Amino acid sequence: MADTNEQIIETFDEEGNKISFELLDIVSVDDIEYALLLPVDERNKEDGEILVMRLKKDGEEFSFEVIENDDEFNKVAQYIEEIEDEIDE
């Protein structure tokens, strides 16, 4: 049975290929929102790689941006790990 709460987001890569992601969560770090995305074709894999992207809002429209700054990415990754540790306890 499919999860009725899943949110599938479709976007296009740099080459125009359509990619579908499941939106797992949105977290806020330093007043910036980040989306945790799992490629749909990796949902049933035990080692599926979750992507973290900056979430941009423009009115009713949403877009995702790659985090190119290593310090910003590491800060977000550390925050996510801390949340996971709290959940595991």
Summary of the structure (lengths in Angstrom):
residues: 89
radius of gyration: 13.9
end to end distance: 29.3
largest distance: 42.5
contacts: 182
relative contact order: 0.15
helix: 25%
strand: 43%
